[in-house]
Amino acid sequence: MPGFAMTRIAQSLKMPGLFVIRRSIAVGSVLDDLVLILECSKPEEWDGSVRFFPL
């Protein structure tokens, strides 16, 4: 999935933001990061980006 998203971004195609969560990361840690993202940013700020957790 990240490869597909990065290809679309490189081709200047519209792509919503993608968060990639490694299976080894604790669920609580991921939820904390997601809450922080929701509280401190707007959804469109993540458009055209691929981010890996933990941030």
Residue pairs with C-beta under 8 A, 6 or more apart in sequence:
1 18
1 20
2 18
2 20
2 50
2 52
5 15
5 18
5 50
6 50
8 14
8 15
9 15
9 48
9 49
9 50
14 47
14 48
15 47
15 48
16 46
16 47
17 43
17 45
17 46
17 47
17 48
17 49
17 50
17 51
18 49
18 50
18 51
19 34
19 46
19 51
19 52
19 53
20 50
20 51
20 52
20 53
21 30
21 53
22 52
22 53
25 53
25 54
29 53
29 54
30 53
30 54
33 53
33 54
33 55
36 55
37 46
37 55
